[in-house]
Amino acid sequence: MANAKHRYEDTVEPQSSIVVDLGVTRRSVDRLAQQQGWKLRKDRRRAHCRRR
């Protein structure tokens, strides 16, 4: 699960790729992230969108 958390939180790897490797649905990973307190992707600040 640590690898999935790292891939979810720290990479730009598509979630579809992560769920295929885990053998679960995207909703399952979303639910797991919320339950485990992972940094949610929707809350991530995009690196290429910098404030001026």
Long-range contacts (C-beta under 8 A, 24 or more apart in sequence): 1-32, 1-36, 4-29, 4-32, 5-33, 5-36, 5-38, 8-33, 8-38, 8-41, 9-38, 9-39, 15-41
